[in-house]
């Protein structure tokens, strides 16, 4: 199974990378950009075939390694 | 409107970050991880209200700044 994980900064946490992109877009002449937030996108291929077990495993991975729970949220899609 | 952009490495392009995650997961005792690929996830808030125009603008942003077209693919969702 394939798990798609999105790691995003929690609301209120400063995102200097996103701000840098926003300023660059503005410098390149793109108007009407109100905000940019950058996160991570991780694809994990698993041998597990049970959807619930795969979800539980990936959630454990998020908590232990993939995300920093203090400042980041994670979202998991299994397919 | 909000655009969600996924920047992923093209197939065949080496992904050392993904490999590092894979090895760390293995070291933490997670079995059954076949492959890990890491990409970027960018949310762009736009003042534009026309879906097609928003898509075109974000596609232009991807080509000019957000992605390296030689080694990366982009996918855009507008909502």
N, CA and C atoms of all chains as a GROMACS GRO file, in nm:
protein
  474
    1UNK      N    1   0.084  -0.119   0.000
    1UNK     CA    2   0.000   0.000   0.000
    1UNK      C    3   0.088   0.124   0.000
    2UNK      N    4   0.029   0.232  -0.050
    2UNK     CA    5   0.103   0.357  -0.051
    2UNK      C    6   0.038   0.456   0.046
    3UNK      N    7   0.121   0.517   0.130
    3UNK     CA    8   0.071   0.621   0.221
    3UNK      C    9   0.124   0.756   0.175
    4UNK      N   10   0.036   0.853   0.170
    4UNK     CA   11   0.076   0.989   0.137
    4UNK      C   12   0.062   1.073   0.263
    5UNK      N   13   0.172   1.131   0.306
    5UNK     CA   14   0.172   1.206   0.432
    5UNK      C   15   0.202   1.353   0.404
    6UNK      N   16   0.118   1.439   0.459
    6UNK     CA   17   0.143   1.583   0.451
    6UNK      C   18   0.182   1.633   0.589
    7UNK      N   19   0.297   1.697   0.596
    7UNK     CA   20   0.342   1.758   0.722
    7UNK      C   21   0.333   1.909   0.703
    8UNK      N   22   0.250   1.973   0.783
    8UNK     CA   23   0.234   2.118   0.770
    8UNK      C   24   0.258   2.186   0.904
    9UNK      N   25   0.303   2.308   0.899
    9UNK     CA   26   0.323   2.385   1.022
    9UNK      C   27   0.187   2.420   1.082
   10UNK      N   28   0.178   2.414   1.214
   10UNK     CA   29   0.054   2.452   1.280
   10UNK      C   30   0.026   2.601   1.258
   11UNK      N   31  -0.102   2.636   1.265
   11UNK     CA   32  -0.138   2.777   1.254
   11UNK      C   33  -0.069   2.857   1.363
   12UNK      N   34  -0.019   2.972   1.325
   12UNK     CA   35   0.046   3.057   1.423
   12UNK      C   36   0.196   3.038   1.428
   13UNK      N   37   0.244   2.926   1.373
   13UNK     CA   38   0.389   2.904   1.371
   13UNK      C   39   0.446   2.977   1.250
   14UNK      N   40   0.548   3.057   1.274
   14UNK     CA   41   0.610   3.136   1.168
   14UNK      C   42   0.669   3.045   1.061
   15UNK      N   43   0.649   3.082   0.934
   15UNK     CA   44   0.696   3.000   0.822
   15UNK      C   45   0.789   3.083   0.733
   16UNK      N   46   0.917   3.094   0.770
   16UNK     CA   47   1.009   3.180   0.693
   16UNK      C   48   1.027   3.132   0.549
   17UNK      N   49   1.022   3.001   0.526
   17UNK     CA   50   1.035   2.948   0.390
   17UNK      C   51   0.918   2.994   0.303
   18UNK      N   52   0.798   2.986   0.360
   18UNK     CA   53   0.680   3.031   0.288
   18UNK      C   54   0.688   3.180   0.257
   19UNK      N   55   0.733   3.256   0.355
   19UNK     CA   56   0.746   3.402   0.335
   19UNK      C   57   0.848   3.432   0.225
   20UNK      N   58   0.958   3.355   0.223
   20UNK     CA   59   1.060   3.376   0.120
   20UNK      C   60   1.002   3.350  -0.019
   21UNK      N   61   0.923   3.244  -0.030
   21UNK     CA   62   0.859   3.214  -0.159
   21UNK      C   63   0.765   3.327  -0.199
   22UNK      N   64   0.687   3.374  -0.100
   22UNK     CA   65   0.592   3.483  -0.127
   22UNK      C   66   0.662   3.608  -0.179
   23UNK      N   67   0.774   3.643  -0.116
   23UNK     CA   68   0.848   3.761  -0.160
   23UNK      C   69   0.908   3.740  -0.298
   24UNK      N   70   0.956   3.619  -0.324
   24UNK     CA   71   1.014   3.591  -0.456
   24UNK      C   72   0.907   3.600  -0.564
   25UNK      N   73   0.788   3.546  -0.534
   25UNK     CA   74   0.678   3.552  -0.631
   25UNK      C   75   0.644   3.698  -0.661
   26UNK      N   76   0.639   3.778  -0.555
   26UNK     CA   77   0.610   3.920  -0.571
   26UNK      C   78   0.717   3.987  -0.657
   27UNK      N   79   0.844   3.954  -0.631
   27UNK     CA   80   0.954   4.012  -0.708
   27UNK      C   81   0.948   3.971  -0.854
   28UNK      N   82   0.892   3.853  -0.881
   28UNK     CA   83   0.880   3.804  -1.018
   28UNK      C   84   0.758   3.862  -1.089
   29UNK      N   85   0.679   3.941  -1.016
   29UNK     CA   86   0.566   4.008  -1.079
   29UNK      C   87   0.433   3.939  -1.060
   30UNK      N   88   0.428   3.836  -0.975
   30UNK     CA   89   0.300   3.771  -0.948
   30UNK      C   90   0.224   3.851  -0.843
   31UNK      N   91   0.111   3.910  -0.886
   31UNK     CA   92   0.030   3.986  -0.792
   31UNK      C   93  -0.079   3.896  -0.732
   32UNK      N   94  -0.141   3.944  -0.626
   32UNK     CA   95  -0.256   3.873  -0.572
   32UNK      C   96  -0.223   3.748  -0.494
   33UNK      N   97  -0.098   3.738  -0.448
   33UNK     CA   98  -0.063   3.626  -0.360
   33UNK      C   99  -0.075   3.673  -0.216
   34UNK      N  100  -0.174   3.619  -0.146
   34UNK     CA  101  -0.201   3.665  -0.009
   34UNK      C  102  -0.112   3.599   0.093
   35UNK      N  103  -0.086   3.469   0.073
   35UNK     CA  104  -0.005   3.398   0.171
   35UNK      C  105   0.050   3.271   0.106
   36UNK      N  106   0.167   3.229   0.154
   36UNK     CA  107   0.226   3.102   0.109
   36UNK      C  108   0.273   3.027   0.232
   37UNK      N  109   0.240   2.899   0.239
   37UNK     CA  110   0.288   2.814   0.348
   37UNK      C  111   0.353   2.693   0.286
   38UNK      N  112   0.472   2.659   0.333
   38UNK     CA  113   0.538   2.541   0.277
   38UNK      C  114   0.539   2.427   0.378
   39UNK      N  115   0.508   2.309   0.330
   39UNK     CA  116   0.514   2.190   0.413
   39UNK      C  117   0.591   2.080   0.344
   40UNK      N  118   0.585   1.961   0.400
   40UNK     CA  119   0.653   1.846   0.341
   40UNK      C  120   0.550   1.746   0.293
   41UNK      N  121   0.588   1.672   0.190
   41UNK     CA  122   0.501   1.569   0.135
   41UNK      C  123   0.584   1.442   0.124
   42UNK      N  124   0.541   1.339   0.191
   42UNK     CA  125   0.620   1.216   0.196
   42UNK      C  126   0.535   1.098   0.148
   43UNK      N  127   0.586   1.022   0.053
   43UNK     CA  128   0.519   0.900   0.007
   43UNK      C  129   0.592   0.780   0.067
   44UNK      N  130   0.517   0.694   0.133
   44UNK     CA  131   0.576   0.574   0.194
   44UNK      C  132   0.511   0.450   0.131
   45UNK      N  133   0.592   0.365   0.069
   45UNK     CA  134   0.542   0.237   0.016
   45UNK      C  135   0.556   0.130   0.122
   46UNK      N  136   0.444   0.064   0.152
   46UNK     CA  137   0.444  -0.036   0.258
   46UNK      C  138   0.409  -0.174   0.203
   47UNK      N  139   0.463  -0.278   0.265
   47UNK     CA  140   0.426  -0.414   0.226
   47UNK      C  141   0.292  -0.452   0.290
   48UNK      N  142   0.256  -0.385   0.398
   48UNK     CA  143   0.129  -0.409   0.468
   48UNK      C  144   0.012  -0.397   0.371
   49UNK      N  145  -0.084  -0.491   0.379
   49UNK     CA  146  -0.199  -0.487   0.287
   49UNK      C  147  -0.329  -0.449   0.357
   50UNK      N  148  -0.327  -0.447   0.491
   50UNK     CA  149  -0.446  -0.407   0.566
   50UNK      C  150  -0.445  -0.255   0.587
   51UNK      N  151  -0.554  -0.190   0.542
   51UNK     CA  152  -0.557  -0.044   0.543
   51UNK      C  153  -0.543   0.015   0.684
   52UNK      N  154  -0.618  -0.043   0.779
   52UNK     CA  155  -0.615   0.009   0.916
   52UNK      C  156  -0.477  -0.007   0.980
   53UNK      N  157  -0.417  -0.124   0.956
   53UNK     CA  158  -0.284  -0.147   1.012
   53UNK      C  159  -0.181  -0.054   0.949
   54UNK      N  160  -0.195  -0.033   0.818
   54UNK     CA  161  -0.103   0.058   0.748
   54UNK      C  162  -0.117   0.199   0.805
   55UNK      N  163  -0.242   0.243   0.827
   55UNK     CA  164  -0.265   0.376   0.882
   55UNK      C  165  -0.200   0.390   1.020
   56UNK      N  166  -0.222   0.286   1.103
   56UNK     CA  167  -0.166   0.289   1.239
   56UNK      C  168  -0.014   0.295   1.236
   57UNK      N  169   0.046   0.219   1.144
   57UNK     CA  170   0.192   0.217   1.134
   57UNK      C  171   0.245   0.354   1.092
   58UNK      N  172   0.180   0.413   0.992
   58UNK     CA  173   0.227   0.542   0.941
   58UNK      C  174   0.205   0.653   1.046
   59UNK      N  175   0.095   0.642   1.121
   59UNK     CA  176   0.071   0.740   1.228
   59UNK      C  177   0.183   0.734   1.332
   60UNK      N  178   0.224   0.611   1.363
   60UNK     CA  179   0.335   0.591   1.457
   60UNK      C  180   0.464   0.653   1.400
   61UNK      N  181   0.486   0.633   1.269
   61UNK     CA  182   0.604   0.692   1.203
   61UNK      C  183   0.601   0.844   1.215
   62UNK      N  184   0.482   0.903   1.195
   62UNK     CA  185   0.468   1.048   1.203
   62UNK      C  186   0.505   1.098   1.342
   63UNK      N  187   0.455   1.026   1.443
   63UNK     CA  188   0.479   1.069   1.581
   63UNK      C  189   0.625   1.053   1.620
   64UNK      N  190   0.688   0.946   1.572
   64UNK     CA  191   0.824   0.915   1.616
   64UNK      C  192   0.932   0.982   1.532
   65UNK      N  193   0.904   1.006   1.403
   65UNK     CA  194   1.012   1.056   1.317
   65UNK      C  195   0.972   1.168   1.222
   66UNK      N  196   0.860   1.147   1.152
   66UNK     CA  197   0.833   1.235   1.037
   66UNK      C  198   0.794   1.377   1.074
   67UNK      N  199   0.721   1.392   1.184
   67UNK     CA  200   0.677   1.528   1.217
   67UNK      C  201   0.726   1.568   1.356
   68UNK      N  202   0.736   1.697   1.375
   68UNK     CA  203   0.764   1.754   1.507
   68UNK      C  204   0.630   1.799   1.564
   69UNK      N  205   0.576   1.718   1.655
   69UNK     CA  206   0.439   1.739   1.702
   69UNK      C  207   0.418   1.873   1.771
   70UNK      N  208   0.525   1.936   1.815
   70UNK     CA  209   0.511   2.064   1.885
   70UNK      C  210   0.468   2.174   1.788
   71UNK      N  211   0.524   2.170   1.667
   71UNK     CA  212   0.495   2.280   1.574
   71UNK      C  213   0.430   2.233   1.444
   72UNK      N  214   0.418   2.102   1.424
   72UNK     CA  215   0.366   2.053   1.296
   72UNK      C  216   0.245   1.962   1.312
   73UNK      N  217   0.159   1.964   1.211
   73UNK     CA  218   0.049   1.869   1.200
   73UNK      C  219   0.081   1.768   1.091
   74UNK      N  220   0.021   1.651   1.101
   74UNK     CA  221   0.035   1.555   0.991
   74UNK      C  222  -0.102   1.510   0.944
   75UNK      N  223  -0.110   1.475   0.816
   75UNK     CA  224  -0.232   1.419   0.759
   75UNK      C  225  -0.191   1.298   0.676
   76UNK      N  226  -0.262   1.188   0.692
   76UNK     CA  227  -0.224   1.063   0.626
   76UNK      C  228  -0.336   1.016   0.534
   77UNK      N  229  -0.301   0.986   0.409
   77UNK     CA  230  -0.394   0.921   0.316
   77UNK      C  231  -0.337   0.786   0.278
   78UNK      N  232  -0.418   0.683   0.294
   78UNK     CA  233  -0.373   0.549   0.255
   78UNK      C  234  -0.448   0.508   0.128
   79UNK      N  235  -0.376   0.448   0.035
   79UNK     CA  236  -0.446   0.399  -0.086
   79UNK      C  237  -0.382   0.273  -0.140
   80UNK      N  238  -0.885   3.225  -0.352
   80UNK     CA  239  -0.880   3.080  -0.373
   80UNK      C  240  -0.751   3.025  -0.315
   81UNK      N  241  -0.755   2.896  -0.282
   81UNK     CA  242  -0.635   2.833  -0.229
   81UNK      C  243  -0.585   2.730  -0.331
   82UNK      N  244  -0.455   2.737  -0.360
   82UNK     CA  245  -0.394   2.637  -0.447
   82UNK      C  246  -0.304   2.548  -0.364
   83UNK      N  247  -0.316   2.419  -0.384
   83UNK     CA  248  -0.229   2.323  -0.316
   83UNK      C  249  -0.136   2.263  -0.422
   84UNK      N  250  -0.007   2.282  -0.402
   84UNK     CA  251   0.091   2.239  -0.502
   84UNK      C  252   0.179   2.128  -0.443
   85UNK      N  253   0.192   2.019  -0.516
   85UNK     CA  254   0.284   1.912  -0.478
   85UNK      C  255   0.401   1.911  -0.574
   86UNK      N  256   0.521   1.923  -0.520
   86UNK     CA  257   0.642   1.915  -0.601
   86UNK      C  258   0.709   1.782  -0.568
   87UNK      N  259   0.720   1.695  -0.666
   87UNK     CA  260   0.782   1.564  -0.641
   87UNK      C  261   0.896   1.541  -0.739
   88UNK      N  262   0.993   1.463  -0.696
   88UNK     CA  263   1.104   1.428  -0.785
   88UNK      C  264   1.053   1.335  -0.894
   89UNK      N  265   1.103   1.354  -1.015
   89UNK     CA  266   1.066   1.264  -1.125
   89UNK      C  267   1.117   1.123  -1.098
   90UNK      N  268   1.048   1.025  -1.156
   90UNK     CA  269   1.093   0.887  -1.142
   90UNK      C  270   1.235   0.873  -1.194
   91UNK      N  271   1.316   0.800  -1.120
   91UNK     CA  272   1.453   0.778  -1.165
   91UNK      C  273   1.551   0.877  -1.106
   92UNK      N  274   1.499   0.988  -1.052
   92UNK     CA  275   1.589   1.084  -0.988
   92UNK      C  276   1.616   1.037  -0.844
   93UNK      N  277   1.741   1.031  -0.809
   93UNK     CA  278   1.781   0.984  -0.676
   93UNK      C  279   1.725   1.076  -0.568
   94UNK      N  280   1.674   1.017  -0.459
   94UNK     CA  281   1.612   1.094  -0.352
   94UNK      C  282   1.682   1.062  -0.219
   95UNK      N  283   1.795   1.126  -0.194
   95UNK     CA  284   1.872   1.095  -0.072
   95UNK      C  285   1.794   1.123   0.056
   96UNK      N  286   1.709   1.226   0.054
   96UNK     CA  287   1.629   1.258   0.172
   96UNK      C  288   1.532   1.143   0.204
   97UNK      N  289   1.467   1.094   0.097
   97UNK     CA  290   1.376   0.980   0.114
   97UNK      C  291   1.449   0.858   0.167
   98UNK      N  292   1.566   0.832   0.113
   98UNK     CA  293   1.645   0.716   0.157
   98UNK      C  294   1.685   0.731   0.304
   99UNK      N  295   1.721   0.854   0.344
   99UNK     CA  296   1.758   0.878   0.484
   99UNK      C  297   1.641   0.848   0.576
  100UNK      N  298   1.520   0.892   0.534
  100UNK     CA  299   1.400   0.864   0.615
  100UNK      C  300   1.378   0.713   0.624
  101UNK      N  301   1.393   0.646   0.509
  101UNK     CA  302   1.371   0.500   0.505
  101UNK      C  303   1.466   0.429   0.602
  102UNK      N  304   1.593   0.468   0.600
  102UNK     CA  305   1.690   0.405   0.689
  102UNK      C  306   1.658   0.435   0.835
  103UNK      N  307   1.616   0.558   0.863
  103UNK     CA  308   1.582   0.593   1.002
  103UNK      C  309   1.462   0.513   1.050
  104UNK      N  310   1.362   0.496   0.962
  104UNK     CA  311   1.244   0.417   1.000
  104UNK      C  312   1.285   0.274   1.031
  105UNK      N  313   1.373   0.221   0.946
  105UNK     CA  314   1.422   0.084   0.967
  105UNK      C  315   1.495   0.075   1.101
  106UNK      N  316   1.579   0.175   1.130
  106UNK     CA  317   1.655   0.176   1.256
  106UNK      C  318   1.562   0.187   1.376
  107UNK      N  319   1.445   0.250   1.358
  107UNK     CA  320   1.349   0.264   1.467
  107UNK      C  321   1.262   0.139   1.483
  108UNK      N  322   1.283   0.040   1.394
  108UNK     CA  323   1.211  -0.086   1.408
  108UNK      C  324   1.087  -0.098   1.322
  109UNK      N  325   1.065  -0.003   1.230
  109UNK     CA  326   0.951  -0.014   1.139
  109UNK      C  327   0.987  -0.107   1.023
  110UNK      N  328   0.921  -0.223   1.017
  110UNK     CA  329   0.947  -0.317   0.908
  110UNK      C  330   0.847  -0.293   0.795
  111UNK      N  331   0.878  -0.351   0.682
  111UNK     CA  332   0.782  -0.348   0.572
  111UNK      C  333   0.773  -0.215   0.500
  112UNK      N  334   0.877  -0.132   0.513
  112UNK     CA  335   0.880  -0.007   0.437
  112UNK      C  336   0.962  -0.030   0.310
  113UNK      N  337   0.894  -0.030   0.196
  113UNK     CA  338   0.962  -0.063   0.070
  113UNK      C  339   1.036   0.056   0.012
  114UNK      N  340   0.974   0.172   0.021
  114UNK     CA  341   1.037   0.290  -0.038
  114UNK      C  342   0.979   0.416   0.024
  115UNK      N  343   1.060   0.520   0.030
  115UNK     CA  344   1.013   0.650   0.079
  115UNK      C  345   1.060   0.757  -0.019
  116UNK      N  346   0.971   0.845  -0.057
  116UNK     CA  347   1.008   0.957  -0.143
  116UNK      C  348   0.961   1.085  -0.075
  117UNK      N  349   1.047   1.184  -0.071
  117UNK     CA  350   1.005   1.311  -0.010
  117UNK      C  351   0.991   1.420  -0.114
  118UNK      N  352   0.884   1.493  -0.100
  118UNK     CA  353   0.861   1.606  -0.189
  118UNK      C  354   0.823   1.730  -0.109
  119UNK      N  355   0.780   1.833  -0.180
  119UNK     CA  356   0.739   1.956  -0.112
  119UNK      C  357   0.590   1.977  -0.130
  120UNK      N  358   0.532   2.043  -0.035
  120UNK     CA  359   0.389   2.073  -0.040
  120UNK      C  360   0.373   2.222  -0.011
  121UNK      N  361   0.315   2.294  -0.105
  121UNK     CA  362   0.307   2.439  -0.091
  121UNK      C  363   0.162   2.484  -0.105
  122UNK      N  364   0.114   2.560  -0.009
  122UNK     CA  365  -0.020   2.618  -0.016
  122UNK      C  366  -0.007   2.766  -0.053
  123UNK      N  367  -0.078   2.805  -0.158
  123UNK     CA  368  -0.074   2.945  -0.202
  123UNK      C  369  -0.214   3.003  -0.194
  124UNK      N  370  -0.231   3.109  -0.116
  124UNK     CA  371  -0.359   3.179  -0.108
  124UNK      C  372  -0.360   3.291  -0.210
  125UNK      N  373  -0.462   3.290  -0.296
  125UNK     CA  374  -0.469   3.388  -0.405
  125UNK      C  375  -0.592   3.475  -0.391
  126UNK      N  376  -0.581   3.600  -0.437
  126UNK     CA  377  -0.700   3.686  -0.439
  126UNK      C  378  -0.787   3.653  -0.561
  127UNK      N  379  -0.726   3.594  -0.663
  127UNK     CA  380  -0.798   3.555  -0.786
  127UNK      C  381  -0.919   3.468  -0.751
  128UNK      N  382  -1.034   3.496  -0.815
  128UNK     CA  383  -1.153   3.418  -0.786
  128UNK      C  384  -1.193   3.326  -0.901
  129UNK      N  385  -1.130   3.342  -1.018
  129UNK     CA  386  -1.159   3.255  -1.132
  129UNK      C  387  -1.067   3.133  -1.128
  130UNK      N  388  -1.129   3.015  -1.128
  130UNK     CA  389  -1.053   2.891  -1.108
  130UNK      C  390  -0.948   2.870  -1.218
  131UNK      N  391  -0.989   2.892  -1.344
  131UNK     CA  392  -0.896   2.870  -1.455
  131UNK      C  393  -0.779   2.968  -1.452
  132UNK      N  394  -0.811   3.094  -1.421
  132UNK     CA  395  -0.704   3.194  -1.413
  132UNK      C  396  -0.609   3.163  -1.297
  133UNK      N  397  -0.667   3.119  -1.186
  133UNK     CA  398  -0.584   3.084  -1.070
  133UNK      C  399  -0.491   2.968  -1.106
  134UNK      N  400  -0.547   2.868  -1.176
  134UNK     CA  401  -0.465   2.753  -1.216
  134UNK      C  402  -0.350   2.797  -1.306
  135UNK      N  403  -0.384   2.881  -1.403
  135UNK     CA  404  -0.281   2.928  -1.498
  135UNK      C  405  -0.171   3.005  -1.425
  136UNK      N  406  -0.212   3.089  -1.328
  136UNK     CA  407  -0.113   3.168  -1.254
  136UNK      C  408  -0.021   3.077  -1.173
  137UNK      N  409  -0.080   2.978  -1.107
  137UNK     CA  410   0.001   2.890  -1.022
  137UNK      C  411   0.092   2.802  -1.108
  138UNK      N  412   0.042   2.762  -1.226
  138UNK     CA  413   0.126   2.682  -1.315
  138UNK      C  414   0.250   2.763  -1.357
  139UNK      N  415   0.226   2.891  -1.385
  139UNK     CA  416   0.337   2.980  -1.420
  139UNK      C  417   0.436   2.993  -1.303
  140UNK      N  418   0.381   3.001  -1.181
  140UNK     CA  419   0.468   3.008  -1.061
  140UNK      C  420   0.552   2.880  -1.049
  141UNK      N  421   0.491   2.767  -1.078
  141UNK     CA  422   0.564   2.640  -1.070
  141UNK      C  423   0.678   2.639  -1.170
  142UNK      N  424   0.650   2.685  -1.293
  142UNK     CA  425   0.753   2.683  -1.397
  142UNK      C  426   0.865   2.781  -1.368
  143UNK      N  427   0.830   2.896  -1.311
  143UNK     CA  428   0.930   3.001  -1.293
  143UNK      C  429   1.005   2.993  -1.161
  144UNK      N  430   0.940   2.940  -1.057
  144UNK     CA  431   1.005   2.944  -0.926
  144UNK      C  432   0.994   2.817  -0.843
  145UNK      N  433   0.872   2.763  -0.834
  145UNK     CA  434   0.848   2.660  -0.732
  145UNK      C  435   0.914   2.527  -0.761
  146UNK      N  436   0.920   2.490  -0.890
  146UNK     CA  437   0.978   2.359  -0.920
  146UNK      C  438   1.096   2.370  -1.015
  147UNK      N  439   1.184   2.272  -1.007
  147UNK     CA  440   1.293   2.259  -1.102
  147UNK      C  441   1.248   2.158  -1.208
  148UNK      N  442   1.207   2.210  -1.322
  148UNK     CA  443   1.142   2.125  -1.423
  148UNK      C  444   1.232   2.012  -1.475
  149UNK      N  445   1.361   2.025  -1.456
  149UNK     CA  446   1.453   1.921  -1.505
  149UNK      C  447   1.438   1.793  -1.424
  150UNK      N  448   1.422   1.808  -1.293
  150UNK     CA  449   1.418   1.688  -1.207
  150UNK      C  450   1.288   1.674  -1.130
  151UNK      N  451   1.199   1.773  -1.137
  151UNK     CA  452   1.078   1.767  -1.055
  151UNK      C  453   0.950   1.779  -1.136
  152UNK      N  454   0.845   1.716  -1.086
  152UNK     CA  455   0.710   1.733  -1.139
  152UNK      C  456   0.629   1.819  -1.043
  153UNK      N  457   0.526   1.884  -1.096
  153UNK     CA  458   0.435   1.955  -1.007
  153UNK      C  459   0.291   1.911  -1.034
  154UNK      N  460   0.211   1.918  -0.928
  154UNK     CA  461   0.068   1.890  -0.941
  154UNK      C  462  -0.006   1.999  -0.867
  155UNK      N  463  -0.110   2.054  -0.930
  155UNK     CA  464  -0.181   2.169  -0.873
  155UNK      C  465  -0.327   2.135  -0.847
  156UNK      N  466  -0.375   2.159  -0.726
  156UNK     CA  467  -0.518   2.149  -0.696
  156UNK      C  468  -0.568   2.287  -0.655
  157UNK      N  469  -0.674   2.331  -0.721
  157UNK     CA  470  -0.732   2.461  -0.686
  157UNK      C  471  -0.864   2.436  -0.616
  158UNK      N  472  -0.887   2.510  -0.507
  158UNK     CA  473  -1.018   2.495  -0.442
  158UNK      C  474  -1.065   2.627  -0.384
   0.00000   0.00000   0.00000
